[in-house]
Amino acid sequence: MTSPAEVAASDVRDAHAVRRWDREADVVVVGLGCAGASAAIEAAEAGAETLVLERAGGGGGTSALAGGLIYLGGGTPVQEACGYHDTPDAMARFLTAACGPETDAAKIRAYCEESVAHFHWFEAHGVPFKRSFYPEPSMEPPTDDCLVFSGGEDAHPFDRLTPPVPRAHKPRHPNAAGGFLMQRLVAAAERSGAAVLADARVDTLVVERDGRVAGVVVRHDGREQAVRARRAVVLAAGGFIQNDDMLRRHSPLLRKCSIRLGVEGDDGRAIRMAMGAGADVARMHAGEVAVPITPPRRLIRGILVTPAGQRFINEDAYYGRVGQEGLFRHGGRMFLIVDTAIYERNLAGFEPSFVEETIADLERAAGFPDGSLQRTVELYNRHAATGVDPLFHKHARFLQPLRDAPFAAIDCGTDKVVWATFTLGGLRTDVESAVLRPDGQVIPGLFAAGRTTSGIAAEGYVSGISIGDGTFFGRRAGRNAARGAS
């Protein structure tokens, strides 16, 4: 665990104090996850001598642990083959709503307009996609199928904003495909000519007196080394979910979640290094919170309630949206109420905590306030019988009165079931991936991408946007770093 002092900005190294550069490259990329690999590929293919510094023994990072979904749309070949019509405008409207509030309009517009081209970039670099759709939403398909709904596009309020279209694309690989994806991207980086130095922990940025980033200080082979970046440095070293002190300062509720989705290197080091060079940060309180209530999707015919016995969301919402609402607005306490006709053990193994023959008995056993759950279920049942949900607008196909005894309450609190989380906040960057100061000016010679930055997912989230955003803006970072554009 990091010390409290490490929560703040890291000190930089004055370039004039560097007596000798141990290594040099045109572009130095910090991190070899999806964003770093994409940056390295673009920089090397643009003709820049590129060096990747990876803290672990090899590439992959947190991306290799992911399900491998990539949020792509606007009319990709897979969407067209599966009979779904999509446009960049529709995709942008959805992402603006789902990833907000206060999304970066320029980033979303660029991402959506170039999404089809980004799909072709993946295929050109060895990532295959099957032209097929998988009907169970939110998670990666257990098959090698590709296209899936991953952000509640077919649920309120988004189904009224744009026609529901699936956009998450999983590479052609059964089950989780993050490792497979990273094998292909790391191989593409190696083919591009980028050099990789593993077991190299970057600790500090080297900065000229005029503020330009000139390189990094890295710990490798048991000693400190100075690495010069003749054109620019790209930071792509993950978020800060593994840093307890940063979480306490910026987003303490994330510490309640049972699973932190991140490798050891997700300790915020790159964020703190850039802050030392004057970088601004954004939305450090934000985090993705996934509670895998489904699959199977039939479970959303039940109702989610707070400890006060009140519904708080449409149960057919994307489970990341459910998790964020449950954690940030209700402290990580909620129950799923089902009856015999609805209950089925889900993929994460959630089991009933209380089982009773009547809703009144269930209310007493689970400790809800007197009458609260009974009133909630009565109101829900009355409207569900007519196919409407006037409070939260759950889709009619999932409205089923709770009538078949026995009834069960599944305690879905953070201390009872899986809550998986990672940070969304980070460095503030522009649409070209240049790192910004608080006054909006770019820091010369410094770019960043991936979870090191605050990206398209401002506060909301959809599955697949981390890899989509990281690779897309990683490519921009590498391309602009190769030109020395900042």
Residue pairs with C-beta under 8 A, 6 or more apart in sequence:
1 243
1 244
1 245
2 243
2 244
2 245
2 246
2 267
2 268
3 245
4 245
6 243
6 245
6 272
7 243
7 245
7 246
7 249
7 268
7 272
8 272
8 275
9 272
9 275
9 276
10 203
10 204
10 205
10 269
10 272
10 273
10 275
10 276
11 204
11 276
12 204
12 205
12 206
12 207
12 273
12 276
12 277
13 204
13 205
13 206
13 207
13 217
13 226
14 206
14 207
14 209
15 206
15 207
15 208
15 209
15 214
15 215
16 209
18 206
18 215
18 226
20 226
21 215
21 226
21 227
21 228
22 225
22 226
22 227
23 51
23 197
23 225
23 226
23 227
23 228
24 227
24 228
24 229
24 230
25 48
25 49
25 50
25 51
25 195
25 227
25 228
25 229
25 230
26 43
26 48
26 49
26 50
26 229
26 230
26 231
26 482
27 39
27 40
27 43
27 48
27 49
27 50
27 51
27 229
27 231
27 232
27 233
27 234
27 478
27 481
27 482
28 50
28 51
28 52
28 53
28 215
28 216
28 227
28 228
28 229
28 232
28 233
28 234
29 36
29 39
29 40
29 43
29 50
29 51
29 52
29 53
29 194
29 233
29 234
29 236
29 478
30 36
30 52
30 53
30 202
30 216
30 233
30 234
30 235
30 236
30 237
30 270
31 52
31 53
31 54
31 55
31 61
31 235
31 236
31 237
31 238
31 265
31 270
31 450
31 452
32 40
32 52
32 54
32 56
32 58
32 59
32 60
32 61
32 186
32 189
32 196
33 59
33 60
33 61
33 62
33 63
33 64
33 182
33 236
33 237
33 238
33 450
33 470
34 61
34 63
34 181
34 182
34 185
34 450
34 467
34 470
34 471
34 474
35 236
35 449
35 450
35 451
35 452
35 470
35 471
35 473
35 474
35 477
36 52
36 54
36 59
36 61
36 234
36 236
36 237
36 449
36 450
36 474
37 52
37 59
37 182
37 185
37 186
37 188
37 189
37 471
37 474
38 185
38 449
38 470
38 471
38 472
38 474
38 475
38 478
39 234
39 236
39 447
39 449
39 474
39 475
39 477
39 478
39 481
40 50
40 52
40 189
40 192
40 194
40 196
40 478
41 125
41 185
41 188
41 189
41 192
41 194
41 475
41 478
42 474
42 475
42 476
42 477
42 478
42 479
42 482
43 50
43 194
43 234
43 478
43 479
43 481
43 482
44 50
44 189
44 192
44 193
44 194
44 478
45 192
46 478
46 479
46 482
46 483
47 482
48 231
48 481
48 482
49 230
50 192
50 193
50 194
50 195
50 478
50 482
51 194
51 195
51 196
51 197
51 227
52 59
52 189
52 194
52 195
52 196
52 197
53 197
53 200
53 202
53 216
53 218
53 227
54 196
54 197
54 198
54 199
54 200
55 199
55 200
55 201
55 202
55 237
55 264
55 265
56 198
56 199
56 263
56 264
56 265
57 198
57 199
58 186
58 198
59 182
59 185
59 186
59 189
59 196
59 198
60 179
60 182
60 186
61 182
61 238
61 263
61 265
62 238
62 261
62 262
62 263
62 266
62 422
62 451
63 178
63 181
63 182
63 466
63 467
63 470
64 178
64 179
64 181
64 182
65 178
65 179
65 261
65 263
66 176
66 178
66 261
66 466
66 467
67 139
67 140
67 170
67 176
67 177
67 178
67 463
68 140
68 170
68 171
68 173
68 176
68 177
68 178
68 179
68 180
68 181
68 467
69 140
69 148
69 150
69 168
69 169
69 170
69 177
69 463
69 464
69 467
70 122
70 168
70 169
70 170
70 171
70 181
70 464
70 467
70 468
70 471
71 150
71 151
71 167
71 168
71 169
71 462
71 463
71 464
71 465
71 467
71 468
71 469
72 115
72 116
72 118
72 119
72 167
72 168
72 169
72 464
72 468
73 79
73 86
73 88
73 90
73 91
73 112
73 115
73 165
73 167
74 86
74 87
74 88
74 91
74 112
74 113
74 115
74 116
75 85
75 86
75 87
75 88
75 116
76 86
76 115
76 116
76 119
76 169
77 119
77 129
77 131
78 119
78 129
78 130
78 131
78 132
78 146
78 147
78 169
79 85
79 86
79 147
79 165
79 166
79 167
81 131
81 132
82 131
82 132
82 133
82 147
82 166
84 133
84 147
84 165
84 166
85 163
85 165
86 165
86 167
88 109
88 112
88 113
88 115
89 112
90 162
90 163
90 165
91 112
91 115
91 165
91 167
92 108
92 109
92 112
93 161
93 162
94 151
94 153
94 158
94 161
94 162
95 103
95 108
95 111
95 112
95 456
95 462
95 465
96 103
96 105
96 108
97 157
97 158
97 161
97 460
98 151
98 152
98 158
98 318
98 321
98 460
98 461
98 462
99 108
99 456
99 457
99 458
99 459
99 460
99 461
99 462
99 465
100 458
100 459
100 460
101 458
101 459
101 460
102 458
102 459
103 456
103 458
104 431
104 455
104 456
104 458
106 430
106 431
107 431
107 455
107 456
107 469
107 473
108 456
110 431
111 118
111 456
111 468
111 469
111 472
114 472
115 468
118 468
118 471
118 472
118 475
119 129
119 169
121 475
122 129
122 171
122 471
123 129
125 184
125 185
125 188
126 184
126 187
126 188
127 171
127 181
127 184
127 185
128 171
128 172
129 146
129 169
129 170
129 171
129 172
130 144
130 145
130 146
130 172
131 146
132 145
132 146
132 147
133 145
133 146
133 147
133 148
133 166
134 141
134 143
134 145
134 146
134 147
134 148
136 148
136 294
136 295
136 296
136 297
137 148
137 149
137 150
137 154
137 166
137 294
137 297
137 318
138 148
138 149
138 150
138 292
138 294
138 295
138 318
138 319
138 320
138 463
139 148
139 292
139 295
139 347
139 463
140 148
140 170
140 175
140 176
140 177
141 148
141 170
142 174
142 175
143 174
144 172
144 173
144 174
145 170
146 169
146 170
146 171
146 172
147 166
147 167
147 168
147 169
147 170
148 166
148 168
148 170
149 164
149 166
149 168
150 166
150 167
150 168
150 318
150 462
150 463
150 464
151 158
151 167
151 168
151 318
151 320
151 461
151 462
151 463
151 464
151 465
152 158
152 316
152 317
152 318
152 321
152 462
153 159
153 162
153 164
153 165
153 166
153 167
154 164
154 316
154 395
155 314
155 316
155 317
155 318
155 394
155 395
156 314
156 316
156 317
156 392
156 393
156 394
156 395
157 393
158 164
159 395
167 464
168 462
168 463
168 464
169 464
170 177
171 177
171 180
171 181
171 184
173 180
173 181
178 467
181 467
185 471
189 196
190 196
197 218
197 220
199 220
199 221
200 218
200 219
200 220
201 218
201 219
201 220
201 269
202 216
202 217
202 218
202 219
202 237
202 269
202 270
202 273
203 216
203 217
203 218
203 219
203 224
203 269
203 273
204 216
204 217
204 273
204 276
205 213
205 215
205 216
205 217
205 233
205 273
205 274
205 276
205 277
205 446
206 213
206 214
206 215
206 216
206 217
206 226
206 228
207 213
207 214
207 277
208 214
210 444
211 277
211 278
211 443
211 444
212 443
212 444
212 445
213 229
213 232
213 233
213 277
213 443
213 444
213 445
213 446
214 228
214 229
214 445
215 226
215 227
215 228
215 229
215 233
216 226
216 227
216 229
216 233
216 273
217 224
217 225
217 226
217 227
218 224
218 225
218 226
218 227
219 225
229 445
231 445
231 481
231 482
231 483
231 484
232 445
232 446
232 447
232 480
232 481
232 482
232 484
232 485
232 486
233 445
233 446
233 447
233 481
234 433
234 447
234 448
234 449
234 474
234 477
234 478
234 481
235 270
235 273
235 274
235 427
235 435
235 446
235 447
235 448
235 449
235 452
236 270
236 448
236 449
236 450
236 452
236 470
236 474
236 477
237 265
237 269
237 270
237 452
238 262
238 263
238 265
238 266
238 267
238 270
238 450
238 451
238 452
239 262
239 266
239 268
239 271
239 422
239 423
239 424
239 425
239 426
239 451
239 452
240 246
240 247
240 250
240 266
240 267
240 268
240 271
240 423
240 426
241 247
241 254
241 260
241 261
241 262
241 266
241 287
241 421
241 422
241 423
242 260
242 262
242 263
242 264
242 265
242 266
242 267
243 266
243 267
243 268
244 255
246 267
246 268
246 284
247 254
247 255
247 423
248 255
249 284
250 284
250 285
250 423
250 425
251 284
251 285
251 286
251 287
251 423
251 425
253 327
253 328
253 331
253 332
254 287
254 289
254 327
254 421
254 423
256 327
256 331
256 332
256 414
256 415
256 419
257 289
257 327
257 332
257 414
257 419
257 420
257 421
258 414
258 415
258 417
258 418
258 419
258 420
259 418
259 419
259 420
259 421
260 266
260 420
260 421
260 422
261 288
261 420
261 421
261 422
262 422
266 422
266 423
266 451
270 427
270 448
270 452
271 279
271 281
271 426
271 427
271 452
274 427
274 435
274 443
274 446
274 448
274 452
275 281
277 443
277 446
278 437
278 438
278 443
279 427
279 428
279 435
279 436
279 437
279 443
279 446
280 427
280 428
280 436
280 437
280 438
281 425
281 426
281 427
281 428
281 454
282 425
282 426
282 427
282 428
282 454
283 424
283 425
283 426
283 454
283 458
283 459
284 423
284 425
284 426
285 425
286 423
286 424
286 425
286 454
286 457
286 458
286 459
287 324
287 421
287 422
287 423
287 424
287 425
288 320
288 323
288 324
288 421
288 422
288 424
288 457
288 461
288 466
289 320
289 323
289 324
289 326
289 327
289 328
289 419
289 420
289 421
290 319
290 320
290 323
290 419
290 420
290 421
290 463
291 319
291 322
291 323
291 326
291 412
291 417
291 418
291 419
291 420
292 319
292 346
292 347
292 348
292 418
292 420
293 299
293 300
293 304
293 315
293 319
293 322
293 336
293 346
293 350
293 412
294 300
294 319
294 346
294 347
295 346
295 347
296 344
296 346
296 347
297 316
297 398
298 342
298 344
299 336
299 338
299 342
299 343
299 344
299 346
300 315
300 316
300 394
300 398
301 315
301 338
301 342
301 398
301 399
301 400
302 315
302 336
302 337
302 338
302 339
302 342
302 343
302 402
303 311
303 315
303 336
303 337
303 376
303 377
303 380
303 402
304 311
304 312
304 313
304 315
304 322
304 326
304 334
304 335
304 336
304 337
304 412
305 311
305 312
305 334
305 335
305 337
305 368
305 373
305 376
306 312
306 330
306 333
306 334
306 335
307 330
307 333
307 334
307 335
307 367
307 368
308 368
308 369
308 372
309 363
309 368
309 369
309 372
309 373
309 375
309 376
310 372
310 376
311 376
311 380
311 391
311 392
312 325
312 326
312 329
312 330
312 334
313 321
313 322
313 325
313 392
314 389
314 392
314 393
314 394
314 395
315 322
315 392
315 394
315 398
316 394
316 395
316 398
318 462
318 463
320 461
320 462
320 463
321 460
321 461
323 419
323 421
324 459
324 460
324 461
326 332
326 333
326 334
326 412
327 414
327 419
327 421
332 413
332 414
332 415
332 419
333 413
333 414
334 412
334 413
335 353
335 366
335 409
335 410
335 411
335 412
336 350
336 409
336 410
336 412
337 362
337 373
337 377
337 402
337 407
337 408
337 409
337 410
338 352
338 402
338 407
338 408
338 410
339 402
339 403
339 404
339 405
339 406
339 407
339 408
340 404
340 405
340 406
340 407
341 400
341 403
341 404
342 400
342 402
342 404
343 352
343 408
345 351
348 417
348 418
350 410
350 412
350 417
351 410
352 408
352 409
352 410
353 366
353 408
353 409
353 410
353 411
353 416
354 362
354 365
354 366
354 408
354 409
354 411
355 362
355 406
355 407
355 408
356 362
356 365
356 406
356 407
357 405
357 406
357 407
358 405
358 407
359 373
359 374
359 377
359 402
359 407
360 374
362 373
362 407
362 408
362 409
363 370
363 371
363 372
363 373
363 374
365 409
366 373
366 409
366 411
377 402
379 391
380 389
380 401
380 402
381 401
381 402
381 403
383 389
383 390
383 399
384 399
384 400
384 401
385 401
387 396
387 399
388 396
388 399
389 396
389 399
410 417
411 417
422 451
422 466
423 451
424 451
424 454
424 455
424 457
424 458
424 459
424 461
425 454
426 448
426 451
426 452
426 453
426 454
426 455
427 435
427 436
427 448
427 452
427 453
427 454
428 435
428 436
428 453
428 454
429 435
429 436
429 447
429 448
429 449
429 453
429 454
429 455
429 473
430 436
430 442
431 476
432 447
432 476
432 480
432 485
432 486
433 447
433 448
433 449
433 453
433 473
433 474
433 476
433 477
433 480
434 442
434 443
434 446
434 447
434 480
434 485
434 486
435 442
435 443
435 446
435 447
435 448
436 442
436 443
437 443
442 486
443 486
444 486
445 484
445 486
446 486
447 477
447 478
447 480
447 481
447 486
448 477
449 455
449 469
449 470
449 473
449 474
449 476
449 477
450 466
450 469
450 470
450 473
450 474
451 466
451 470
453 473
455 465
455 466
455 469
455 470
455 473
456 465
456 468
456 469
457 465
457 466
457 469
480 486
